[in-house]
Amino acid sequence: MATTNTMPSSWAMGRSPHRETPPRAQRHPSVIVEMNVDTVRSLRADGVDAVYGEAARRETLESAGIATAEALIFTASSVADVDQAIRLAIELNPDIRILARSNYLSEAGALSGAGAHRVVTAEGEVALTMTEFVLRSLGATFEQVERERERVRRELSGEAGK
């Protein structure tokens, strides 16, 4: 398994929109960790630094350069073993910033509890988008929409009243 010669500043696990990432963001070296060997081959053929393996395994994280990574982004839709991978990543690099994805709000607590700094849920983002659409349709100002988005985001994340 090949490792990167550069020090990655961030890396993603699971499906990644890496090929569509703006050039400015691509200047930060990154490593993709993926469990589909064909996807890893394809990424490597496109010049993307990719590691085949399971994110919840110490060897995979070390091979991907977790010790020097500044950020870790979990993009897979399944949250199976992600909490374990988050804990292991923090053990190997206590300073790493972690962003995780989940489909449902009910999954977010486990990922936050494992140490993710931010969890984005598909369910929550749909609620936010729908709220924004309705408010804009009713003629709300930009400031009103932003205020309501923040209120809904706090409510969905369990931070309401904080």
BELHU-V58272 format. One record per helix or strand. SS is the DSSP state (2 for helix, 1 for strand). FROM is the first residue (numbers start at 1). LEN is the number of residues. If there is no record, write none. Layout:
SS_FROM_LEN / SS_FROM_LEN
//
This chain:
1_10_4 / 2_18_3 / 2_23_4 / 1_30_5 / 2_37_9 / 1_50_3 / 2_58_7 / 2_66_3 / 1_71_4 / 2_82_11 / 1_97_6 / 2_105_10 / 1_118_4 / 2_122_16 / 2_142_15
//
